Amino acid sequence: MSSEIIAAIIGAAVGATVGALITYFLQKHHETQKEAHERRMQIFRLLISTRFSGAYHWGRIEALNMIPIDFPADNKKWASVAAAWREYLDSMTEKPGETDEARMDRSKTIPDRHVDLLHAMGVSLGYSFDKVMLKNEAYFPKGLADWLYAQELKTHLETAELLRDRKADNVS
């Protein structure tokens, strides 16, 4: 065989191998990006669907805690989400030595910071929700709201009774 034929065979083999490797790595990159997008969408859907059902939904708490992982602040595309998350978290976090008045003022900002977070997430994921829609438009039956409020009130009353009983036991 001539050296030209051998060179052509080697060139074809190298080209096929390189082409297969490039295809493989592009496919893996696409799959990784798709999985990351699906995780972000799952977080967003959960936060949107539970935005009126209270802060104590376990899935909601888990989704909020996944934001720094799936919306990293060091990525320009997700930086606005990370910033909105930090502001929302700060509005929910009790500060050492905080007065009751300061706590009440801070807690009044929580709904708006939550809307800001949802809006930043929506924009970064390609949605065009406006803040008024995110704040006001969702189905949440009054009967369910009343039941959840009654359950929360019952829990608070039971906790207060338990604490009173413990205090009485310690005094005796």
N, C-alpha and C positions, 0 to 999 in steps of 0.2 A: 504494500500500500504506500501510496505517496504521502509525503509529509503534509500536503495540502488537505488530503482526505482525513487524515488523523486529526489535524487541527480543526477541521469542520465538525467531526464527530465529538471531539472534546468541547468545542464551543457550544454545540447543541446540547450536550449533557449538562454543562455548567449553566447555560441559559434556562433549561428546563428546571434544574434544581433551584436556582435563584428565583425563578418565577413562582415555583411552588412554595418556597419559603416566604416570599413577599405576600402571596395570597393567604397563606396560613396566618401570618402575623397581622395582616389587615383584618382578617375575619375575627381573630381574637380581640383585637382592638375594638372592632364594631360591637362584639358581644359584651365586652366590658362596659362600653359606653351605654349600650342598651340597658344592661342591668342597673347601672348607676341612675339612669333616667327613670327606670321603673321604681327604684327605691325612693327617689325624690317625689315621684308622682304619688306613691303610696303614702308618704308623709303628708303631702299637701292634701290629698283626698281625705285622709283621716282628720286633719285639723279643720278642713272646711266642713266636713260632715258633723263634727262634734262642737262647732263653735258656739252653739246655743244650749248645749246639754250639760254644761258645767265643766269645771276644771279637774274633776276627780275621776275622769274616765281613764283607766289604766293605759289603754292604747294611745290616748292623747298624750299622756305623760311620757311614754316611751318615744312617741314620734317627736315631741319637743326635744328630748334628750339626744335624738339622732341628728338634729340639725347641724351641729358643728362637724359631724363626720361626713354627712352627705351634701352639705352646702359649705365647703371650706372657705374661710375668710381669705386665704391666700390666693384664691382663684378669682380673677376679676369678674367673671360672670356671676359668681355667687356672693360677692362681697357685700352687696346691699342686703341680702338675706341674712348673712352673718351679723351685720350691724343691727338690723331690725330685731334679730333674736336676742342680741346682747341687751338692747334697750328694753325689750319685753321682759327678759329675765330680771333685769335690774328693777323694773317696776313691780315685780312680784316678790322681790327679796327684802325681807325685813332687815333694817340696818341696826347695828348695835347702838343702844342709847336713844333710839328713835322715839320721839314723843307720840302720843296718841293722835294729836293733830297732824303731825307730819306723816304718820302711817295712813291716816284717812286721806290726806292730799295725794300721797303716792298711789294708794289703791284706786283712786278715781282715774288715774292715767292708764290702768291696766287694759280696759277695753279698747282704747285707742291704740295702744302699743300692739295689742293682738291684731287689730285690723291692719296696722302698718306692716306687721310680719306677714300676714296672709297676702297682702297686696304685693310686697316685694317678692314673695315666693311665686305668686301667680304671674307677675311680669317676667321673672326669670325663666319660667317654664312656658312662656308664650301665650298666656291668657290675658284678656283685656278687662278683667273685673275692675270696677271702680270701688273706692273705699266705702261709699254710701251703700252699695249693694252688699258688700261683705259685712257691713255692720248691721244692716236692717233686714235683709231678705233671706229667710230660711223658714222651713216648716218646723214648728215645734209646738205640739198640741198643748193647750192650756191644762188639760187634765193631767198630762204627764208632768208638766212644770209644777203643778200644785202637789202632786204625789212626791216628786223629788224634793220639793221644799219641806213637805211634812216629814219625810225620811231624814233629811238633814237636821231639822229641828228636833226630832226624836233622838237622834244620835247625840246632839249637843246636850239635851236635857239629861239623857242617861249618863253621859260623861260627867256632867256637873253633879249629879246625884252620887256617882261613884267617888268623885273627889271629896264630896261632903262626908260620905261614909268613912273614907280613909282618914280624913282630918279628925272626925269624931273618935275613931279607933285610936289615933295617936294621942288625943287629948286625954282619953280615959286612963 
